Amino acid sequence: MPKLPYGPISAAILIAASLVFAVSSSAQSALTGDPERGAEQFEATCAECHGAAATAPTLRGIINREVASVTSYYGYSEAMKSKKPMKWTVENLDTYLKSPPAFVPGNLMYREFPDAQFRADVIAFLATLPPPK
């Protein structure tokens, strides 16, 4: 092993940091969402509430939209309204979908989606949807 100026502990830290970076980078690239697969997943798991016969707000145009801002939907919880003026970024959506009760305690969505690839696919699909008319 090459001699580093701060000794073997520094070498171990550098190696560990490099491995974490490599794993993080490969995990990120592996999570590129597939909008076609996301459309199928949305239809199977999300459309019941967020589809044509919606009991929840439309998700059309959700990317970078302000939280609790669909004017035609009147059922937002106080917990969700309290998140204003936050926007639904890809990162916020991913965190929310992983565990809605953890991201917005007291909101009305209870279903959690622990699978990161599932979330990436659904978010990729949502990104293709234009805002509602």
C-alpha positions as CSV (number, residue, x, y, z in Angstrom):
1,M,0.0,0.0,0.0
2,P,1.4,3.5,-0.9
3,K,2.5,5.6,2.1
4,L,0.2,8.4,2.7
5,P,1.1,11.5,4.7
6,Y,-1.4,10.7,7.5
7,G,-0.7,7.0,8.0
8,P,-2.8,3.8,7.6
9,I,-6.0,5.3,9.2
10,S,-6.1,7.9,6.5
11,A,-5.6,5.3,3.8
12,A,-8.5,3.3,5.3
13,I,-10.7,6.3,5.3
14,L,-9.9,7.2,1.7
15,I,-10.6,3.6,0.6
16,A,-13.9,3.5,2.5
17,A,-14.9,6.9,1.0
18,S,-14.0,5.8,-2.5
19,L,-16.1,2.6,-2.0
20,V,-19.1,4.6,-0.7
21,F,-18.9,7.0,-3.7
22,A,-18.6,4.2,-6.2
23,V,-21.6,2.3,-4.7
24,S,-23.6,5.6,-4.5
25,S,-22.8,6.5,-8.0
26,S,-23.7,3.0,-9.4
27,A,-26.9,3.0,-7.3
28,Q,-28.0,6.4,-8.7
29,S,-27.4,5.3,-12.3
30,A,-29.2,2.1,-11.7
31,L,-32.3,4.0,-10.6
32,T,-33.0,5.8,-13.9
33,G,-36.8,5.7,-14.2
34,D,-38.6,4.0,-17.1
35,P,-41.7,6.0,-17.9
36,E,-43.4,3.1,-19.7
37,R,-43.0,0.8,-16.8
38,G,-44.0,3.7,-14.5
39,A,-47.3,4.1,-16.5
40,E,-48.1,0.5,-15.9
41,Q,-47.3,0.7,-12.2
42,F,-49.3,3.9,-11.9
43,E,-52.3,2.3,-13.5
44,A,-52.0,-0.7,-11.2
45,T,-51.3,1.1,-7.9
46,C,-52.1,4.8,-8.1
47,A,-54.9,5.3,-10.6
48,E,-57.6,4.1,-8.2
49,C,-57.2,7.3,-6.2
50,H,-55.3,9.6,-8.6
51,G,-56.9,8.5,-12.0
52,A,-60.0,9.5,-13.8
53,A,-62.4,8.8,-10.9
54,A,-60.1,10.6,-8.5
55,T,-60.6,10.8,-4.8
56,A,-57.2,12.4,-4.5
57,P,-55.7,15.3,-6.5
58,T,-54.5,14.8,-10.1
59,L,-50.8,14.2,-10.5
60,R,-50.7,15.7,-14.0
61,G,-48.0,18.4,-14.0
62,I,-46.9,17.5,-10.5
63,I,-43.2,18.0,-11.1
64,N,-42.2,21.4,-9.6
65,R,-45.8,22.2,-8.7
66,E,-46.5,23.7,-5.3
67,V,-47.8,21.2,-2.7
68,A,-51.6,21.3,-2.2
69,S,-52.2,23.6,-5.1
70,V,-54.7,21.8,-7.4
71,T,-57.5,24.3,-7.3
72,S,-60.2,21.8,-8.3
73,Y,-59.3,19.5,-5.4
74,Y,-60.7,20.5,-2.0
75,G,-59.7,17.5,0.1
76,Y,-56.1,18.4,1.1
77,S,-55.3,17.7,4.8
78,E,-54.1,20.5,7.0
79,A,-50.9,18.6,7.3
80,M,-50.4,18.8,3.5
81,K,-51.5,22.4,3.3
82,S,-48.9,23.2,6.0
83,K,-46.1,22.2,3.6
84,K,-46.8,25.2,1.3
85,P,-44.9,26.7,-0.5
86,M,-42.8,23.6,-0.9
87,K,-42.7,22.2,-4.5
88,W,-42.9,18.7,-5.6
89,T,-39.4,18.1,-6.9
90,V,-38.3,14.7,-8.0
91,E,-36.4,14.4,-4.7
92,N,-39.4,15.4,-2.6
93,L,-41.7,13.0,-4.5
94,D,-39.3,10.2,-4.0
95,T,-39.0,10.9,-0.3
96,Y,-42.8,11.3,0.0
97,L,-43.6,8.1,-1.9
98,K,-41.1,6.1,0.2
99,S,-43.1,7.0,3.3
100,P,-45.9,9.6,3.1
101,P,-46.6,9.5,6.8
102,A,-43.0,10.2,7.6
103,F,-42.7,13.0,5.1
104,V,-46.0,14.7,5.9
105,P,-47.3,13.4,9.3
106,G,-51.1,13.6,9.3
107,N,-51.6,13.6,5.6
108,L,-54.2,11.3,4.0
109,M,-52.0,9.1,1.9
110,Y,-50.9,6.1,3.9
111,R,-49.5,3.7,1.3
112,E,-45.7,3.4,1.3
113,F,-43.5,2.4,-1.7
114,P,-40.2,1.2,-0.3
115,D,-38.9,0.0,-3.7
116,A,-36.6,2.7,-5.1
117,Q,-36.9,1.5,-8.7
118,F,-40.7,1.5,-8.5
119,R,-40.6,5.1,-7.3
120,A,-38.1,6.1,-10.0
121,D,-40.3,4.6,-12.7
122,V,-43.6,6.2,-11.4
123,I,-41.9,9.6,-11.1
124,A,-40.5,9.2,-14.6
125,F,-44.0,8.6,-15.9
126,L,-45.4,11.5,-13.9
127,A,-42.8,13.8,-15.4
128,T,-44.3,13.0,-18.9
129,L,-47.7,14.3,-17.9
130,P,-48.7,17.8,-18.8
131,P,-50.5,20.0,-16.3
132,P,-54.3,19.6,-16.1
133,K,-56.4,21.8,-18.4
